[in-house]
C-alpha cells in the first residue's frame, strides 16, 4: 500500500500568516477577523473531527507549538524538561491559564487530556503503547514516563488540544459527541458556535485570558468546499485571509489576487509536506533498493512546473524540510530514469514476459495500490505515470480523508 502524498514541494507561497498583514472588518467598535478555509468541518467535536481540532489550537492551545523558525517551543507549557535518556518528560504548565468558564487550568487537566488521547484516539496508539506512567508534580507540572526513549514527544504533543477535565470526563461516548454551541477553551479565544449549516465557526474572547490582549474582538472561520470559490471570496473582500492546513494559497489563483492590488505577498518556506510513503511490511516496498529506484523515477522538475506552477523548489533527500529545526543538508532528489531502471534490475526486478510490468522476487507482476485523497488526485496521477514508466503498475484507490487515515493505519 502506498500513501497518497509525495515529498516534492517544500517551498510554498503563502498569502499572509494567520493573524498578520491583513485587513480586518470592523462592525461598530468590534474588529472581526474572517478566515476563509477549504478545510471542511463535518462535526462539532474538538477531538475526532478532521479539521475542527486544527482550528481549536486557537481556543484550546496544546502544550507545545512550532515557532515561525521551525522550532518546537512551549505554548500551554511554559517550560519543558527531559531526562538524559529521553524517557522522562516534564511539562511545567503556564499558571496564568483559565478556562473560559472561569475555572483555572490545572495539571489534572493536562493529565486527563493525555490519558484521554491515549485511550480514545485511534491514531495516537503510539502514546497508549509507549506511555508507562503519568503523574503530577507540584506545584504545576505533569511528568510523562515512557517505556523507552522518546525524543520528540514535545513535537508530537503539539497536535493535541488541552481539554477541560470537568467537561470531557462526563462525556460517555466522546467519538459520537457533538457540541455546536459554546466549547470551553483556555486560549485568547474560545469557540462560541459551530454552525455547520452556515459553514461558520465563531470564536469570541476568553474573558479570563491573562495574556496579551488580542487586537481583534472576534474570529469567524468561513468554510468553503471549493478553493476557487474561496479565492473569489478573498478577492471580493468577503473574507480577510486564507488558511489551508499544511498547504498554500492555490497557485493558479495568485495572479488574479495580485490584480486586486489589495494585498502584499510574502513567499515563505512551508513545513507542509507532500510525500510518497510506503508500507514497509509488504514486499517489494520493504526492499530499500526498490524504494531508492523509485526516488529516481519521479520527475521532480515536471511536478514543480505542472503542479506547483514554479512556486517551490526540489527538496533534498530525507524527510525534514529546511524550514524545520534539525534540518541537515543532503543531496537534492534527482530524476534519472536510466538509473531507476538500472537499480530495479540490479535488485532483481525484471519484466521477464515483456508485458510492460516488472515481476517481484516471487515472479508475480508488481501491482501497487496507492491510497489517494480527493485533493491529491492530480499529483497522484503524475506519480502513477512515472512509476509505470519504469514498469511498476499502480492502481489508484480514491478515498475520503477519514477512510485514508483508517486504511493507512
Buried (B, 14 or more C-beta within 10 A) or exposed (E): BBBBBBBBBBBBBBBBEBBEEBEBBEEEEEBBBBBBBBBBBBBBBBBBBBBBBBBBBBBBBBBBBBEEEBEBBBBBBBEBEBEEEBBBBBBBBBBEBBBBBEBEBBBEBBBBBBBBBBEBBEEBEEBBEBBEEBEBEEEBBBBBBBEEEBEEBBBBBBBBBBBBBBBBEEBEEBEEBEBBEBBBBBBBBBBBBBBBEEBBBBBBBBEBBEEEEBEBBBBBBBBBEEBEEBBBBBBEEBBBBBBBEEBBBBBEBBEBBEEEEEBEBEEBBBBBBBEBBBBEEEBBBEBEBBBBBBBBBBBBEEBBEEBBBEBBBBBBEBEBBBBBEEEEEEEEBBBBBEBBBEBBBEBBBEBEEEEEBBBBEEEEBBEBBBBBBEBBEEBBBBBBEBBBBBBBBBEBBBBEBEEBBEEBE
